[in-house]
Amino acid sequence: MQFFLDSTDLEEIKRLNSLGIIDGLTTNPSLIYKSKTPFELLIKNLCDEILGPVSVETVAENSKQMI
C-alpha cells in the first residue's frame, strides 16, 4: 500500500516526509490557490521535497494550456 499526502504546505510535507510515511503527493487547484505561492515555484518546491510521484491537477481546457 502507498500513502499520498494531499497538500501544498511545505512544512507539513517536510515533517511527514521526514517520518518516511509519504510515498507521493497530490495537489488540486484549491490548495494551490490557497498557498499564495507562484505556480511554477510551488510545483518546483514540491517536486524537490518529494522523491516519489507528484500529481498536480489542472484547470486548463486543452493540452497546450496544460503544458
QUICORNOR-V327985 format. One record per pair of residues at least 24 apart in sequence whose C-alpha atoms are under 8 Angstrom apart, sorted by sequence separation. I is the first residue (numbers start at 0). J is the second residue. D is the distance in Angstrom with one decimal. If there is no record, write none. Layout:
BEGIN
((I:J:D) (I:J:D))
END
This chain:
BEGIN
((6:30:6.7) (7:31:6.5) (24:49:7.2) (8:34:7.2) (23:49:6.5) (7:34:6.6) (23:50:7.4) (24:51:7.6) (26:53:8.0) (22:50:7.9) (23:51:4.7) (24:52:6.4) (25:53:5.7) (26:54:6.2) (27:55:6.2) (28:56:6.4) (22:51:5.6) (23:52:4.8) (24:53:4.7) (25:54:4.6) (26:55:5.2) (27:56:5.1) (28:57:6.7) (22:52:7.4) (23:53:5.8) (24:54:6.2) (25:55:6.1) (26:56:6.4) (27:57:7.4) (28:58:7.1) (16:49:7.4) (7:41:7.8) (9:44:7.9) (13:48:7.0) (9:45:7.2) (12:48:7.7) (7:45:7.3))
END
